[in-house]
Structures are given as C-alpha cells and as structure tokens.
Amino acid sequence: MIPSLPPTSVPRHGRVDQPTDLCVVGAGYVGLTAAACFADLGHRVRCLEANPARLDLLREGGIPIVEPGLDELVAHSVEAGRLSFTGDVREAMGEASIIFLCVGTPPRPDGTPDLGQLERAARDVVTATERDLVLVTKSTVPPGTGEALEILCAEAAAPGQRVSVVSNPEFLRESRAVEDFFHPDRIVVGAEDPEAGRRVAALYEPGPAVVLSDRRGAELVKYASNAFLAVKISFANEIAGLCERLGTDAGPVLRGVGLDGRIGTQFLNQGPGYGGSCLPKDLAGLLAVGEAVGYAAPLAAAAEETNARARRAVVEKLETALGGLAGARVGVLGLSFKPGTDDTRDSPAVDLVRLLVERGAEVRVQDPLAAPLALPAPRVDKPLDVAVDADALVVATAWTDYAALDPGAVGAAMARRIVLDAVNVLPTERWRDAGFVVYGVGRGAATSFHPVVWAPIEWALRSRLEPAGLPERDGLPERDGLPERIPALA
Ligand SMILES: NC(=O)c1ccc[n+]([C@@H]2O[C@H](COP(=O)([O-])OP(=O)(O)OC[C@H]3O[C@@H](n4cnc5c(N)ncnc54)[C@H](O)[C@@H]3O)[C@@H](O)[C@H]2O)c1
C-alpha cells in the first residue's frame, strides 16, 4: 500500500477537439505521465520504452513508478485503445508526426547534463520514418540543445524530410505528476517554427497560461525555475541557521516571510537541503551554461554551497548530540528525496546515511516506499525496527506516517532517547513528553542565544546579565562564561 499520498482528482477522461497521433519516447516519471494524460485527453499515444523490464511490466498492466492516479489513467486509456507501449521505434511512430522526447538527461560527474539518451532517441525516430516531424523536447535540456538536435536531425533525415524541434519543458512534481499535468501553472512552448509551436500548444486542454518564446528561451525557463527553487530552499536554510544561533524557531519566521504575497511559502522550508532528480542537476546545468558563455551566476553557486552545508549540518548536529558517531547506533527514517515518491535520486536522506556510515556509525534504515538501491547500511521493514537498541533516530524524509509514530513505543526499544528530526515533521511536545531529547533544523532554543555576538544590543544585555554574575572582560560579557549549546528543542 502507498502511504500518505495526496488525493488526486483523476481520471478525468476529457476530450480535446482534435485528437492527434502522438509518440512519446521514454516511460519514466515524465514520459509515462505525459503519455497517459495525453491519451486521457483523447489523443492516440504510442509510448516507446527502451528498458525491457520496464516495458514488460507496462505491457502486463503494471506501473514502474509511484504516482497517484497514474495506474487508473493508464489502465483506462489502454482499455480504450488510445495508449500502447512498445520497444520498436517504427511501431511506436505509427502515424505520429509529433514526437515527445522524455528520456533522461542525468548529470555527468562535472555537473553538465549527459544528453546521450536524447541524441540516440532523436536519431532513432528520425531515421524510422520519412514523414515531416515535430520533435518536442520535454526532457530538461540546456539552452541551445534544440538547435543541436535540429542539426542532428537534418543530417539523419531522408531527402526532403523536414524536422522542427520545439521545446516544451515539463514542470510536474513527482507525487503530483498527474494533477500537475491537468492543472499546470503554465505551459511553455518555444519554437523557431511558429506553426510547429502552435501545433504543440494545441495538444493541451485550453485554460492554463501559455508562454510562447523562442526555443532557447523555453529551454532556459526550466533551468531558471529550478535554480530559483533551489535558491529559495537554500535561503530558507540560511535563515534557519541564523534562527538556531539567535535562539528562535525558523518555522514561524519563514512562514512570516513566505506569507508575503511577493515571496510565497512554498519551497521556503528549512531542512536537510534540496535533492531529487531535478533541482541539483538543473542548478548544476545552469552553472555550467553560465561558465560556457562566460557569465558567472554567483547566486546559483551559493545555493549549491549552502545546500551541501545543510546536509552536513544534520550529521554534525547528531555527532555533537551523541558525543561522536564512531560506534553509535543510528536509525534513519526515510530514504526518498521527499514524501509521496519512491525516487531516491540525489536524496538528502541517502546522503545522510552515507555520511553517518563514513563517520563510523552503525546505521539501519527504513522507508515505506523508496525504490531498492545499494546502501552501505541494512534496510529494515518497519520504523520500529530501526529503533531497536539505537542511540539516536534521525527522521530524514517527511513521511506523515513518521509523525504518527508512538514515541513511547519507539523510546522503549531504544538505548537512548535522542531524536533528530531533520525534516521537522514530528510533534515535538509528544516526543519530549516521552522523555526524548529532540533536535530539529532551524529550531533554536532561547537558551542557545549567545549575546556576545550581538554587539548592537550589548548595552541592554549587559544590564541584565551582570546581576546574574556573569564575568565581564573588556566591557563585554565573557564568552567562555556561557554554556556552549547546540541548537536543540530540549
Ligand atoms: N522526474 C521529474 O520530476 C521531472 C520533472 C520535470 C522534468 N524532468 C526531466 O524529464 C526528463 C526525464 O525525467 P524522468 O524522471 O522521467 O526520467 P526517467 O529516468 O524516470 O525516465 C526516462 C525513461 O526513458 C527511457 N529511455 C531512455 N532512452 C530511450 C530511448 N532511446 N528510447 C526509449 N526509451 C528510452 C528510459 O529507459 C526511462 O524509462 C529529464 O530530462 C528530467 O530532467 C523530470
């Protein structure tokens, strides 16, 4: 059973005015969602998938990814004869003249995207037919990729065959992919050939804002959007770090900031940093593009640095709380990069497990849904299993199921009652009442405020601190006289 997934309002089985034959290449989060949703709108969709195991599963009626509502949608359209899956490119092309490329563009070790899957897919489809084609990149690609694809296609095309490349970036959020397809904030279409762009825009239901631009602009919209979200999360973590040192709680602070309509509350939460298959990759891609054209992007670079610090900070906090990690038994709750998905690509939770093991901790891990992956620590079935004899627990993914855990039962199984809630999902008071020392992110306790750092109000603090008998040096309260605290809720 899928735990705690948000409700969806699908299937909708709407109808577009002009049903069109489409080919979707790649049946991952983006391709399978697009294929199923386009078919649900009434288009006839054939989906090409290169991975034989994935293809077999789809043909048997299975779904290789976890997305609420997707299984229902796929089953309905397959039964209605509007959706099929194949590994044969000619069969996939059918009568289609609009082809959506939804293959992976994973990062290479230097951060630049590997466009190999895209290049192969484009070559395959163009050489499989002599028809004129509109090739649509839904995959996230660096600006300029559309031009490169058009050159590649012109070389691979049959005499007289015309291929227009259109950019139509995808903005879906995993765990809400179907909802996002039917209710997008915007549809972005970038084309040098206006007729090709118009045909792509017309495939969608009318309603959402449509942004038309040239192809490079559309490609950049996707990079810039994800870079902005990454910057926003890193900014929230920077403010959270300040909150810890000032002895206040980042929760209300960030809410107070985010409720300003110009700012917005989404992606303004403190935690172990951003992760997943998109934000880190696209931010790195943006930086690489900047470098290639000789234009620095210091904000984006700083977001990356702050994100790495946010991940490390969780481990360091636990190290301080436990007085060292070597030999410590730590239970980690969560592996997916966010709740509601099985995706663990570049997940902060997975990073956390690796960092803890590197520092000598004995780690056990649990996640209700995460896809199988190689880990340096054993994975157990139930949340309580990670607690047995543990010195500390870390909550690394904000599954609401973890919020519902009984701290009494968890504590009874543990050697020490220490919990680090890196995603701020636990009801703190309940855990504290059960005898836990609870650490969070960005939740400074009033006692952790170190007045010596705050010179502008030193005149007021001195009058309050002196009667308490704190020693003075050079007119300032002495730093060494104050207890060193790590930010904690305890
Ligand atoms: N996952 C997201 O949330 C998301 C959101 C927006 C954009 N994107 C972008 O969309 C693209 C796809 O992402 P994803 O998460 O769906 O990737 P994915 O890895 O889940 O899916 C890609 C699929 O393409 C298949 N494939 C690769 N080459 C193929 C070929 N030549 N022919 C047929 N099938 C082929 C793979 O086997 C795989 O099933 C990426 O560029 C990503 O950055 C992803």
The ligand as an SDF file (V2000), in Angstrom:
LIG
                    3D

 44 48  0  0  0  0  0  0  0  0999 V2000
   11.2070   13.4450  -12.6790 N   0  0  0  0  0  0  0  0  0  0  0  0
   10.7590   14.6800  -12.6240 C   0  0  0  0  0  0  0  0  0  0  0  0
   10.1710   15.1050  -11.6330 O   0  0  0  0  0  0  0  0  0  0  0  0
   10.9590   15.6110  -13.7940 C   0  0  0  0  0  0  0  0  0  0  0  0
   10.1970   16.7830  -13.8620 C   0  0  0  0  0  0  0  0  0  0  0  0
   10.3820   17.6440  -14.9430 C   0  0  0  0  0  0  0  0  0  0  0  0
   11.3370   17.3440  -15.9060 C   0  0  0  0  0  0  0  0  0  0  0  0
   12.0790   16.2110  -15.7970 N   0  0  0  0  0  0  0  0  0  0  0  0
   13.0420   15.9170  -16.8610 C   0  0  0  0  0  0  0  0  0  0  0  0
   12.4470   14.9860  -17.7540 O   0  0  0  0  0  0  0  0  0  0  0  0
   13.4350   14.0570  -18.2390 C   0  0  0  0  0  0  0  0  0  0  0  0
   13.0170   12.6470  -17.8880 C   0  0  0  0  0  0  0  0  0  0  0  0
   12.9840   12.5180  -16.4980 O   0  0  0  0  0  0  0  0  0  0  0  0
   12.3750   11.2150  -15.7850 P   0  0  0  0  0  0  0  0  0  0  0  0
   12.4350   11.4650  -14.3300 O   0  0  0  0  0  0  0  0  0  0  0  0
   11.0920   10.8800  -16.4170 O   0  0  0  0  0  0  0  0  0  0  0  0
   13.4770   10.1400  -16.2070 O   0  0  0  0  0  0  0  0  0  0  0  0
   13.3880    8.5530  -16.0480 P   0  0  0  0  0  0  0  0  0  0  0  0
   14.7900    8.0930  -15.9830 O   0  0  0  0  0  0  0  0  0  0  0  0
   12.4230    8.1940  -14.9900 O   0  0  0  0  0  0  0  0  0  0  0  0
   12.7510    8.0810  -17.4400 O   0  0  0  0  0  0  0  0  0  0  0  0
   13.4180    8.0830  -18.6720 C   0  0  0  0  0  0  0  0  0  0  0  0
   12.9500    6.8490  -19.4530 C   0  0  0  0  0  0  0  0  0  0  0  0
   13.4150    6.9470  -20.7910 O   0  0  0  0  0  0  0  0  0  0  0  0
   13.7880    5.6430  -21.2280 C   0  0  0  0  0  0  0  0  0  0  0  0
   14.6720    5.8010  -22.3960 N   0  0  0  0  0  0  0  0  0  0  0  0
   15.9170    6.2950  -22.4570 C   0  0  0  0  0  0  0  0  0  0  0  0
   16.3670    6.3060  -23.7450 N   0  0  0  0  0  0  0  0  0  0  0  0
   15.3620    5.8210  -24.5010 C   0  0  0  0  0  0  0  0  0  0  0  0
   15.2040    5.5910  -25.9050 C   0  0  0  0  0  0  0  0  0  0  0  0
   16.1750    5.8890  -26.7770 N   0  0  0  0  0  0  0  0  0  0  0  0
   14.0500    5.0520  -26.3260 N   0  0  0  0  0  0  0  0  0  0  0  0
   13.0670    4.7470  -25.4710 C   0  0  0  0  0  0  0  0  0  0  0  0
   13.1380    4.9490  -24.1360 N   0  0  0  0  0  0  0  0  0  0  0  0
   14.2850    5.4790  -23.6650 C   0  0  0  0  0  0  0  0  0  0  0  0
   14.4490    5.0450  -20.0070 C   0  0  0  0  0  0  0  0  0  0  0  0
   14.5220    3.6340  -20.0920 O   0  0  0  0  0  0  0  0  0  0  0  0
   13.4930    5.5350  -18.9040 C   0  0  0  0  0  0  0  0  0  0  0  0
   12.4390    4.6270  -18.7010 O   0  0  0  0  0  0  0  0  0  0  0  0
   14.7520   14.5180  -17.6470 C   0  0  0  0  0  0  0  0  0  0  0  0
   15.3700   15.3920  -18.5310 O   0  0  0  0  0  0  0  0  0  0  0  0
   14.3200   15.2590  -16.3920 C   0  0  0  0  0  0  0  0  0  0  0  0
   15.2640   16.2170  -16.0020 O   0  0  0  0  0  0  0  0  0  0  0  0
   11.8990   15.3260  -14.7740 C   0  0  0  0  0  0  0  0  0  0  0  0
  1  2  1  0
  2  3  2  0
  2  4  1  0
  4  5  1  0
  4 44  2  0
  5  6  2  0
  6  7  1  0
  7  8  2  0
  8  9  1  0
  8 44  1  0
  9 10  1  0
  9 42  1  0
 10 11  1  0
 11 12  1  0
 11 40  1  0
 12 13  1  0
 13 14  1  0
 14 15  2  0
 14 16  1  0
 14 17  1  0
 17 18  1  0
 18 19  2  0
 18 20  1  0
 18 21  1  0
 21 22  1  0
 22 23  1  0
 23 24  1  0
 23 38  1  0
 24 25  1  0
 25 26  1  0
 25 36  1  0
 26 27  1  0
 26 35  1  0
 27 28  2  0
 28 29  1  0
 29 30  1  0
 29 35  2  0
 30 31  1  0
 30 32  2  0
 32 33  1  0
 33 34  2  0
 34 35  1  0
 36 37  1  0
 36 38  1  0
 38 39  1  0
 40 41  1  0
 40 42  1  0
 42 43  1  0
M  CHG  2   8   1  16  -1
M  END
$$$$
